[in-house]
Amino acid sequence: MKRVYFNHISSLKNAVLIISSFICLLIGTFELFSEPNIMWNKRISTLGSILTVVFFARMVFGKYYVGWNKVGITIRINSFMGKTFNFKDIKSTVLENGILTVVKKDEEKIELDLSEIEENDVEKITEILIENTIANNT
């Protein structure tokens, strides 16, 4: 059984990572350190770039990835692009025999095969979908 990497995009951890990356890039770009310490500008700029790559690499290179915020969710299970949903567009979700069926308000049905995923992770995916769909549809 495969494990899923869950990433609540609006979390404090992600905010700290992005803000520190942005500050490092600004310091490196505007060369705040003077002549004797000029190498620090390049090092700090490089650190900012590495932090940005770390933030986005988790989303791109994870084969089993679920990322969400209060607006929507991206579920990537054994594919590169994955499926993205806005919570306000979801009408219902059904989980049967390891297949998660998401029915949108325009009656479009999208099926995701979660049979390879651990049961705890499947429960967490459905819980995230149900909680946020209810919160956005009330």
Long-range contacts (C-beta under 8 A, 24 or more apart in sequence): 1-116, 1-117, 1-118, 1-119, 2-63, 2-64, 2-116, 2-117, 2-118, 3-64, 3-117, 3-118, 3-121, 4-64, 4-65, 4-66, 4-77, 4-117, 4-118, 4-121, 4-124, 4-125, 5-58, 5-62, 5-64, 5-65, 5-66, 6-66, 6-67, 6-121, 6-124, 7-58, 7-59, 7-65, 7-66, 7-67, 7-68, 8-67, 8-68, 8-69, 9-67, 9-68, 9-69, 10-69, 10-70, 14-55, 17-51, 17-54, 17-55, 18-51, 18-52, 18-55, 20-48, 20-51, 21-48, 21-49, 21-51, 21-52, 21-55, 22-48, 23-48, 24-48, 24-51, 25-49, 25-52, 64-117, 64-121, 66-124, 66-125, 66-128, 68-128, 68-132, 70-132, 70-135, 70-136, 73-128, 73-129, 73-132, 75-112, 75-125, 77-112, 77-113, 77-114, 77-116, 77-117, 78-113, 78-116, 83-110, 83-112, 85-110, 87-129, 87-132, 87-133, 87-135, 87-136, 87-137, 88-136, 88-137, 90-129, 90-133, 93-126, 93-129, 93-130, 93-133, 95-122, 95-126, 98-122, 100-125, 100-126, 102-129
